[in-house]
């Protein structure tokens, strides 16, 4: 007796409930410190996990930071931030082989012009002066 039925069974998809706009509005705003931490570990993720995995983790963390609202600790954003912070504490990245250790960085192609790195530069890799 053959129990494998070759005919596909039609399964009706259940309608997805529309996301209510009040869900995120009821949550407290994400602090500037938490936003900076999420963006920092997003940058760390792309440098640690090269390729698609690092990009996926980084995108999820950036979305969390850009949402601007605190999510419960069980949500993906806060869990990824905590996991990446633990990973960074255990295995920090080696210093970049460039001028990243200097307080100011040379602007390549300029006539000896230098600029100071800012918080906005955390997401951008340091440029080499070679």
N, C-alpha and C positions, 0 to 999 in steps of 0.2 A: 504494500500500500504506500503510495507516494504522498507525503505530507507537504511537499513544496508546491505551492500553487503559483503557476507562472503568471497569473493575471494580477496586475497591480491593484491594490485596494485604494480607492479614493478616500483621502482623509481631508475633511473640510478644515481649513485653517481657521483658528479662532481669531476674531478681530482683536487687534492690539488697541488697548485703551489709549486714547490720546494723552500725552503728557500734559499735566496741568501746569499752567504758568505760575501758579501760586506755590508749587512745590519748592522751587528755588528761592522765591521771594520771602518765604518764611524763615529761611536759614540766615544765621548771622554772617556778616561779610568776612571774607578771608583777610587776615591781617597782612600788613606789608611784609612782616618778617616771614610769615608762612608762604607768601607768594614768592619772595626771594629764595627761600629754601627749595621750593618746588622747581623754580627755574634753574637753580644751581644743580640740583640732582638730575634734572633733565639733560643738562649739558654733560654732566658726569656719565650718564647712561650712554650717550652717543659715543663718548670716547672709550668707555669700558667695553661695551658690546657693539662691535663694528657690524655694519650690515643691517638687515631688516629688523632684527630683534631690538637693537638699540634705538632704531627709528620709531618702532612701535611704542616702546617704553617712553621715549622722549615725547612723542606726540600726546600720549595719554597724560603725562605730567604737565605739559604745556596747556592742554585743554583744561585741566584742573585749575591751574594758576589763572588762566584767562577767564574762567567762570566767575571768579571773584566771590564765591560763597564757600562757607565751611561745609564739608560733608561729614557724615558720621564716620568714626574711625574704621568701621567695617567696609566702607566704600573703597573702590579701587584707587582713587587718587591718594588719599592719606596712607593707605597700605603700601603703595609704591614709594612714596616719599620716605616712609620709615625704613622700608627694605633697602632702598638705595643709600640712605644715610648710614645704616649698619654696614653695608658693603664698602662704602667709602672709608669708614672708620677702620675697618679690617684691612682693606687693601687700597690705600690712597694711590692715585696715579703718580707716576714719576714726574718731576718737573719738566716742563716743555723745553725742548732743545732750541731755545730762541732767547729773545730779550725779555721774556715774560717775568723774569726775576727783578727787573728794573722798575722803579716807580713810574718812569716815563718811557715811552717806546718811540723808536725812530720811525718816521713815516717814509716807507720805501719810495724812492724816486724823487724825494723832495730835496731841497737844498739845506740839508742838515736840520730839518724841522722835527720836533719831538712833540708828543702829546701824552697826556696822562690818561690811564685807563679809568673808566667809570663803571658804575654798576651795570649800565647797559652793555658793556663789553663782556660781561660774564658769559653770555651765550655765544660769543664769537671766539674762535680759536686765535691765539696770539700769532701775529705775522712775523715771519723770519726776515731779518735784515740782510740776509745773504743774497 
